[in-house]
Amino acid sequence: MADNSKDSNAYWAANVRIILISLVIWATVSFGFGIILRPMLMGISVGGTDLGFWFAQQGSIFVFLALIFFYAWRMNKLDAEFGVEE
């Protein structure tokens, strides 16, 4: 029973770590690049507009979608590692 609890704690710790890393990346890209660092990114042009505006309008959405696919891939790998795959 103790071994099962240990595996369960390790599984959830890994899951929470993946979630926190994903949230930090998304917050950095959407809030950081789109709002806080926008003045620094104004000189770089992407599609006729500055890079900060692009991150605020498109980049954060693309990163969010990439993070969804990364999370699904990584969780499938983690599930297989702990023997709880579907």
C-alpha positions as CSV (number, residue, x, y, z in Angstrom):
1,M,0.0,0.0,0.0
2,A,2.8,2.4,0.8
3,D,4.5,1.8,-2.5
4,N,1.2,2.6,-4.4
5,S,0.9,5.9,-2.4
6,K,4.5,6.7,-3.2
7,D,3.9,6.1,-7.0
8,S,0.7,8.2,-6.8
9,N,2.5,11.1,-5.2
10,A,5.4,10.9,-7.7
11,Y,2.8,10.8,-10.6
12,W,0.9,13.9,-9.3
13,A,4.2,15.7,-8.5
14,A,5.3,15.2,-12.1
15,N,1.9,16.2,-13.4
16,V,1.8,19.4,-11.4
17,R,5.4,20.3,-12.5
18,I,4.4,20.0,-16.2
19,I,1.3,22.2,-15.5
20,L,3.3,24.8,-13.7
21,I,6.0,24.9,-16.4
22,S,3.4,25.3,-19.1
23,L,1.6,28.1,-17.2
24,V,4.9,30.0,-16.7
25,I,5.7,29.7,-20.4
26,W,2.2,30.9,-21.4
27,A,2.2,33.8,-18.9
28,T,5.7,34.8,-20.1
29,V,4.6,34.8,-23.7
30,S,1.1,36.4,-23.4
31,F,1.6,38.8,-20.5
32,G,5.4,39.3,-20.7
33,F,5.9,39.6,-24.4
34,G,2.5,41.1,-25.3
35,I,2.3,43.7,-22.5
36,I,5.4,44.2,-20.3
37,L,8.1,43.7,-22.9
38,R,6.2,45.3,-25.8
39,P,8.2,48.6,-25.8
40,M,11.4,46.5,-26.2
41,L,9.9,44.5,-29.1
42,M,8.5,47.5,-31.0
43,G,11.5,47.7,-33.4
44,I,11.0,44.2,-34.7
45,S,8.5,43.9,-37.5
46,V,6.3,40.8,-38.1
47,G,3.6,40.8,-40.8
48,G,3.5,44.6,-41.0
49,T,3.2,45.2,-37.2
50,D,5.6,45.1,-34.3
51,L,6.5,41.9,-32.5
52,G,4.9,42.9,-29.2
53,F,1.5,43.5,-30.9
54,W,1.9,40.2,-32.7
55,F,2.5,38.3,-29.5
56,A,-0.5,40.0,-27.9
57,Q,-2.8,39.2,-30.8
58,Q,-1.5,35.9,-32.4
59,G,1.6,34.7,-30.7
60,S,0.1,33.9,-27.3
61,I,-2.7,31.9,-29.0
62,F,-0.1,29.9,-31.0
63,V,2.0,29.2,-28.0
64,F,-1.2,28.2,-26.0
65,L,-2.1,25.7,-28.8
66,A,1.5,24.3,-28.8
67,L,1.3,23.9,-25.1
68,I,-1.9,21.9,-25.3
69,F,-0.3,19.5,-27.7
70,F,2.9,19.3,-25.6
71,Y,0.8,18.6,-22.4
72,A,-1.1,15.8,-24.1
73,W,2.1,14.3,-25.5
74,R,3.9,14.6,-22.2
75,M,1.0,13.2,-20.1
76,N,0.6,10.2,-22.4
77,K,4.3,9.5,-21.9
78,L,3.9,10.0,-18.1
79,D,0.9,7.8,-18.0
80,A,2.8,5.0,-19.8
81,E,5.7,5.5,-17.4
82,F,3.5,5.0,-14.3
83,G,1.3,2.3,-16.0
84,V,-1.9,4.2,-16.0
85,E,-2.4,4.7,-19.7
86,E,-5.7,4.0,-21.3
